[in-house]
Amino acid sequence: MSVVPLEAVPLELLRERSSVKWRRYPDDVLPMFVAETDYPLAPAITAALTRAVELGDTGYTSPASGIREAYSAFAARRFGWEVRPGAIRTTGDVIMGVVEILRRSIQPGDRVVVTPPVYPPFYDAIPEAGGVIERVPLLYDATGRYSLDLAGIETALLAGARAILLCNPHNPTGTVHSLQSLARLAEIAEKAGAVVVSDEIHAPLTQPDIMFTPFLSASDAAGRVGFAVTSASKAFNLAGLKCALMIATDADRLRLVRDLPAEVEWRTGLFGALAGVAAFAPESDGWLDSLLAALDRNRLLLADLLAEHLPGARYDVPEAGYLAWVDLTELGWGDNPGAKILRDARVALHSGKAFGGEGRGRVRMNIGCSPEVLTEAVQRIGALTSRRRTPSQ
C-alpha cells in the first residue's frame, strides 16, 4: 500500500514560528538553509508535550525517562539493530556527545579524520575536544556517488591520526555508507588503534529502498572501535528540545561513556526526552513513513526543477535526509553562489564553502518543505540566469 506524503504547514503559519529558520531573514526571503523542516509534529509528540505542559512537568530530566528503551525498540524495528538500553546514555545534542567522547578518546594535539564536504560543526567540535583536523575528502565517481576514501583514511591513521569523526548518513551529500565500507573502516581503525565516532542523526531519514547500517552493527570490529551519537531531532524536528543519545556496545567503550561526568547527562532537556520517547514509539512510525514519502517526492521534484530552470546545475539525488547538495559552478557565480542567490533571488541557502573547500561553487538546499515552496525557490534562482540574456539571445 502506498504511503500518503506528509503535507507541510502553510507558509503564513510557518512565519509565526520563532526558530532561527523563520527569524534570521525578512519575510520576502524563502529560508532553505538550516536543517529544520516545515511539517507538523508527529501527533504523539504533540500529545506528550501538551500533557507535560498541563502537568507543569518542566523539571530536571530523569535518567529513567524511557528514551533508552524507546530508541532500542526503534532501532530494532527500523534498522534491524539490537542494541541494549544499557548501552545508551543521554546528553543535550549530538555535537555535545561527539566532543565529550572525543575528549576522552584522544590526547591533546591528536589528529582526527573528517571526510569533507561535511557538516560544518565538525570543524569546531574537534578543536573543542583538543584535537587537530585531518581532512580526507570523500571520493566522487562517474556515477554520481560519494564514498569514503578508505585508502586515504588508512594512510592518515597509519601516519598517526587517532580517531575518525564519521557522518553516517552523510551531511550534506545524503550518502548512506555501505555495510562493506563501514566494516572495512572498522578494520582499518582497529589495525591503527584508532576510534570511530559515528554521527547517525540522519539515520531515520534513510529512504525505504536504501539499507542503513548503524556503524556499531557493521562488524565485530566496529563494536570494538566505535561509538555512535544520534537523536530524534532531525527526523522529527526537535532540535530546540535538546536530547541526544551516546551509544557503545563494547565493554571498554561503554565504560568510557558511563564514566562521563554526570553533568554531561544533566544537559539532556526534559522536553527533548519526552518528545524523543514519543518519536521513537511505534505510533509515530506511520508519521515517519509519510515524511519519507514527502521527502522522496521533493528530492525527485528538485531534479526536474533544476533540469528546467537551472540546466547548468549538478545534483545527485540523496539517499537520506532532506538536504540537497547542488553544484552551481557552471553558472559562474563564484565560490559562494549562495550570497548572490540570497541577494538577488531572496532565497537563503547554506553556503557550500562552510562544508570545506570541496563546497566551493555549491550550496546546500533544505527540501523539507512543501512542493510549492521548493518550486518557487528554484524558479526564483532560475530567473537569475534569464536576466543575463540579451534580447538577441
matplotlib code that plots the C-alpha trace (Angstrom):
import matplotlib.pyplot as plt

x = [0.0, 1.4, 2.1, 0.5, 3.2, 3.1, 1.8, 3.8, 2.4, 1.2, 3.8, 1.8, 1.8, 5.4, 6.3, 4.8, 7.4, 10.2, 13.1, 16.2, 14.8, 12.0, 13.7, 17.0, 15.8, 12.9, 9.6, 10.5, 13.2, 12.4, 14.6, 16.1, 19.4, 19.2, 18.1, 14.6, 11.6, 8.2, 6.0, 3.6, 4.9, 4.1, 0.7, 2.3, 4.9, 2.3, 0.3, 3.3, 4.5, 0.9, 0.4, 3.8, 2.8, -0.6, 1.1, 3.8, 6.3, 9.2, 11.8, 15.1, 15.4, 15.3, 17.8, 14.7, 12.9, 12.4, 14.3, 16.9, 14.2, 12.3, 15.4, 16.4, 13.0, 13.0, 16.5, 15.3, 12.1, 13.7, 17.2, 17.2, 19.8, 19.5, 21.1, 20.6, 19.1, 22.1, 24.4, 22.9, 23.4, 21.9, 23.2, 22.0, 22.8, 24.9, 27.8, 28.0, 28.2, 30.9, 33.0, 32.8, 33.6, 36.5, 37.9, 38.3, 39.4, 42.3, 45.2, 45.5, 47.0, 46.0, 44.7, 41.1, 39.9, 36.9, 35.6, 34.6, 32.4, 30.9, 28.7, 30.4, 30.2, 32.6, 35.3, 34.6, 33.9, 37.4, 39.4, 37.0, 37.9, 41.6, 42.1, 43.5, 41.5, 42.8, 40.9, 40.4, 37.7, 35.0, 35.6, 33.2, 32.8, 31.4, 28.0, 27.5, 28.1, 30.2, 32.1, 34.7, 38.3, 39.3, 42.9, 43.3, 41.9, 44.2, 47.2, 46.1, 45.7, 49.0, 50.6, 49.3, 45.7, 43.9, 40.2, 37.6, 34.6, 32.1, 28.9, 26.5, 24.3, 26.5, 25.6, 25.4, 25.6, 22.8, 25.1, 24.3, 27.6, 27.5, 27.9, 31.1, 32.6, 31.8, 33.2, 36.4, 36.6, 36.4, 39.1, 41.4, 40.7, 41.3, 44.6, 45.7, 44.5, 42.1, 38.4, 35.4, 32.7, 29.7, 27.1, 23.9, 21.4, 20.0, 19.6, 15.8, 15.6, 17.1, 14.7, 12.9, 14.7, 18.1, 19.7, 21.1, 23.8, 24.5, 28.2, 28.3, 26.5, 28.8, 31.1, 32.6, 35.5, 33.1, 31.7, 35.3, 36.4, 33.2, 30.8, 27.5, 25.8, 22.2, 18.9, 15.3, 15.9, 16.5, 13.8, 11.2, 12.2, 13.1, 16.4, 15.4, 14.4, 18.0, 18.2, 20.8, 22.0, 25.5, 25.9, 28.7, 28.4, 31.9, 32.6, 35.6, 33.9, 30.8, 32.9, 34.1, 30.6, 29.4, 32.3, 31.5, 30.7, 27.1, 26.8, 27.0, 23.8, 22.2, 22.3, 19.6, 16.4, 13.3, 11.1, 13.7, 13.5, 9.7, 9.4, 12.1, 10.2, 7.1, 9.1, 10.6, 7.4, 5.6, 2.7, 5.0, 6.2, 3.3, 4.1, 7.8, 6.8, 4.7, 7.6, 9.9, 7.3, 7.1, 10.9, 11.1, 8.6, 10.7, 14.1, 12.8, 10.9, 14.1, 15.9, 13.1, 13.1, 16.8, 16.7, 14.0, 15.2, 18.9, 20.2, 23.8, 23.3, 24.6, 22.6, 22.7, 19.5, 20.3, 19.7, 18.8, 17.7, 16.2, 19.3, 20.2, 23.9, 23.8, 26.8, 26.4, 29.9, 28.9, 26.8, 29.8, 28.5, 31.8, 32.9, 29.9, 26.8, 24.5, 25.4, 24.2, 21.1, 20.2, 20.8, 19.1, 16.6, 15.7, 16.3, 18.5, 20.7, 23.6, 27.0, 28.9, 32.2, 31.1, 31.4, 35.0, 37.0, 35.1, 32.0, 33.2, 30.6, 28.0, 25.0, 23.0, 19.3, 16.8, 14.0, 11.9, 9.2, 6.1, 6.5, 5.1, 7.9, 10.5, 9.2, 9.1, 12.7, 14.1, 12.1, 13.5, 17.0, 16.5, 15.2, 18.8, 20.1, 17.5, 18.3, 21.8, 20.4, 20.2, 17.2, 19.2, 19.8]
y = [0.0, 3.4, 5.9, 9.4, 12.1, 14.4, 17.9, 20.9, 23.6, 26.6, 29.3, 32.0, 29.8, 28.9, 32.5, 32.7, 30.2, 31.7, 29.3, 30.6, 29.4, 31.9, 34.8, 35.2, 36.8, 39.1, 37.7, 38.2, 35.5, 31.8, 30.2, 26.9, 26.9, 25.4, 21.8, 22.5, 21.1, 22.7, 19.8, 19.5, 17.5, 13.8, 13.6, 11.5, 14.2, 17.0, 14.9, 14.2, 17.8, 19.1, 16.8, 17.8, 21.5, 20.7, 18.9, 21.5, 18.7, 21.1, 20.0, 18.1, 15.1, 11.8, 9.1, 6.9, 9.0, 5.9, 7.3, 4.5, 1.8, 3.7, 4.0, 0.4, -0.7, 1.8, 0.6, -3.0, -2.1, 0.4, -0.8, -4.5, -3.5, -5.0, -2.5, -2.8, 0.2, -0.2, 0.7, 4.2, 7.4, 10.8, 14.4, 17.7, 17.2, 15.2, 17.6, 17.7, 13.9, 14.0, 16.4, 14.6, 11.2, 12.6, 14.5, 11.2, 9.1, 11.2, 13.2, 17.0, 17.6, 14.2, 14.4, 13.4, 12.5, 14.2, 13.4, 16.7, 18.1, 17.6, 19.1, 22.4, 22.0, 19.0, 21.6, 23.2, 20.1, 18.6, 21.6, 21.9, 18.3, 19.1, 17.5, 18.7, 18.3, 15.9, 16.1, 13.0, 14.1, 11.8, 10.2, 11.0, 8.7, 8.9, 7.5, 10.5, 8.6, 9.7, 7.2, 7.1, 7.2, 4.2, 4.1, 7.8, 7.2, 4.3, 6.4, 9.1, 6.7, 4.9, 8.3, 9.0, 10.2, 8.7, 9.0, 9.3, 11.5, 9.8, 11.2, 8.3, 9.1, 11.9, 15.5, 17.3, 14.7, 12.4, 9.4, 6.2, 4.4, 0.7, -2.2, -3.2, 0.3, 0.6, -2.8, -2.0, 1.3, -0.5, -2.9, -0.1, 1.8, -1.3, -2.0, 1.5, 1.6, 4.4, 5.1, 5.9, 8.3, 8.0, 10.8, 9.0, 11.8, 11.5, 7.7, 7.7, 9.7, 7.0, 6.2, 2.8, 1.3, 2.0, -0.1, 2.0, 0.3, 1.6, 1.7, -0.3, -3.2, -3.3, -5.9, -7.1, -4.8, -1.8, -2.5, -2.7, 0.6, 2.6, 5.0, 6.3, 9.5, 10.1, 11.9, 12.2, 15.9, 15.9, 13.4, 14.7, 18.4, 18.6, 20.4, 23.0, 20.4, 19.1, 15.3, 13.1, 9.5, 8.3, 4.5, 2.0, -1.8, -2.8, -3.1, -0.8, 1.8, 1.6, 2.2, 5.4, 6.6, 5.6, 7.3, 10.7, 13.3, 13.4, 16.9, 15.6, 13.7, 16.6, 18.6, 16.5, 18.5, 17.0, 18.0, 16.5, 13.2, 13.2, 14.1, 11.5, 8.7, 9.7, 10.0, 6.5, 4.9, 2.6, 5.0, 7.5, 5.1, 6.0, 9.7, 9.0, 6.9, 9.8, 12.2, 9.9, 9.8, 13.7, 13.9, 11.3, 13.4, 16.5, 15.0, 13.9, 17.1, 19.1, 17.1, 18.0, 21.7, 22.1, 20.5, 23.0, 26.2, 25.7, 23.2, 24.0, 22.7, 19.3, 17.4, 13.8, 12.6, 11.9, 8.5, 10.0, 13.2, 16.4, 18.3, 18.6, 19.2, 21.3, 22.2, 25.6, 26.1, 26.1, 29.1, 31.3, 32.7, 32.3, 30.3, 31.3, 31.3, 31.4, 35.0, 36.0, 33.9, 35.5, 39.0, 38.7, 35.9, 36.2, 32.5, 31.6, 28.5, 27.1, 28.1, 25.1, 26.7, 26.1, 22.3, 22.5, 23.6, 20.9, 23.0, 26.0, 26.8, 24.7, 25.2, 23.0, 23.4, 22.2, 20.4, 19.6, 21.9, 22.0, 21.3, 24.8, 26.4, 24.3, 25.1, 28.9, 28.8, 27.1, 29.4, 32.5, 31.2, 30.2, 33.7, 35.0, 33.1, 34.5, 38.1, 37.6, 37.0, 39.8, 40.1, 38.7, 35.5]
z = [0.0, -1.0, 1.8, 1.5, 1.7, 4.7, 4.0, 5.1, 7.3, 5.3, 4.8, 6.6, 9.8, 9.4, 9.5, 13.0, 14.3, 16.3, 15.4, 13.6, 10.2, 10.4, 12.3, 10.6, 7.4, 6.4, 5.2, 1.5, 1.8, 1.4, 4.2, 3.0, 4.8, 8.3, 9.0, 10.2, 8.4, 7.6, 8.7, 11.7, 14.6, 14.9, 16.8, 19.6, 20.2, 20.3, 22.8, 25.0, 25.1, 25.7, 28.6, 30.1, 30.0, 31.5, 34.4, 34.8, 34.1, 33.4, 35.9, 35.6, 33.3, 35.0, 33.8, 33.8, 31.1, 28.9, 26.0, 26.0, 25.9, 23.2, 21.0, 21.5, 20.2, 17.3, 16.2, 16.1, 14.1, 11.7, 11.2, 12.4, 15.1, 18.5, 20.9, 24.7, 26.6, 28.9, 26.1, 25.8, 27.7, 27.0, 26.6, 25.1, 21.5, 19.1, 18.9, 22.7, 22.7, 20.0, 21.9, 25.2, 23.6, 21.6, 24.6, 26.4, 23.4, 22.2, 23.6, 23.1, 19.7, 18.2, 14.7, 14.0, 10.4, 8.8, 5.4, 3.7, 2.4, 5.8, 8.5, 9.5, 13.3, 12.9, 12.3, 15.7, 17.7, 17.1, 18.4, 21.3, 22.2, 21.9, 18.5, 15.2, 12.0, 9.4, 6.1, 3.9, 1.3, 0.1, -3.3, -6.1, -9.0, -12.5, -11.4, -9.2, -5.9, -3.0, -0.9, 1.9, 0.8, 2.8, 1.4, 2.3, 5.8, 6.3, 5.3, 7.8, 10.6, 10.0, 10.0, 13.5, 13.4, 16.4, 15.5, 12.7, 13.0, 10.7, 9.3, 8.6, 6.7, 5.3, 5.5, 3.0, 0.3, 1.6, 1.1, 3.1, 3.6, 2.7, 5.1, 3.3, 3.5, 7.2, 8.0, 6.2, 8.0, 11.3, 10.3, 9.4, 12.6, 14.8, 13.0, 13.7, 17.3, 16.4, 17.4, 15.2, 16.4, 14.1, 13.9, 12.9, 13.4, 9.8, 10.0, 10.5, 7.2, 5.0, 2.1, 2.4, -0.7, 0.9, 3.7, 6.5, 8.5, 12.1, 12.3, 15.5, 13.8, 10.7, 12.2, 15.5, 14.9, 14.6, 18.0, 19.4, 18.0, 17.8, 19.4, 17.9, 18.7, 17.5, 18.2, 17.1, 16.4, 12.6, 11.6, 14.0, 14.0, 17.7, 17.7, 20.2, 22.8, 23.4, 23.7, 22.1, 22.7, 23.1, 22.3, 22.8, 22.6, 23.5, 27.3, 27.2, 25.0, 27.1, 30.3, 28.8, 28.1, 31.6, 33.2, 31.6, 34.3, 35.5, 34.2, 30.6, 31.1, 33.1, 29.9, 28.5, 28.1, 29.7, 26.8, 24.4, 26.3, 26.4, 22.7, 21.8, 23.6, 21.6, 18.3, 18.7, 19.7, 17.2, 16.9, 15.2, 12.6, 10.2, 10.5, 9.7, 6.7, 5.5, 6.0, 4.0, 1.2, 1.2, 1.0, -1.8, -3.8, -3.2, -3.9, -7.3, -7.9, -7.3, -10.1, -12.5, -11.4, -11.8, -15.3, -16.3, -14.6, -13.9, -16.5, -15.6, -12.0, -11.0, -8.3, -7.2, -5.6, -1.9, -0.3, 3.1, 4.6, 3.3, 2.4, -1.3, -2.3, -5.5, -7.7, -9.4, -10.6, -14.2, -13.7, -13.0, -9.7, -7.9, -4.9, -2.8, -5.1, -2.1, -1.5, -4.9, -4.6, -1.3, -2.6, -5.9, -5.6, -1.9, -1.2, 1.7, 1.2, 3.2, 1.6, 0.3, 1.5, 5.1, 4.5, 3.4, 0.3, -1.7, -1.3, -3.5, -6.0, -4.3, -2.0, 0.4, 0.0, 2.6, 0.7, 3.8, 2.7, 0.5, -3.2, -3.8, -1.8, -3.4, -6.9, -6.1, -4.8, -7.9, -10.2, -8.3, -8.7, -12.3, -13.1, -12.3, -15.3, -17.7, -16.6, -18.0, -21.6, -24.1, -26.4, -29.3, -27.3]

ax = plt.figure().add_subplot(projection="3d")
ax.plot(x, y, z, "-o")
ax.set_aspect("equal")
plt.show()
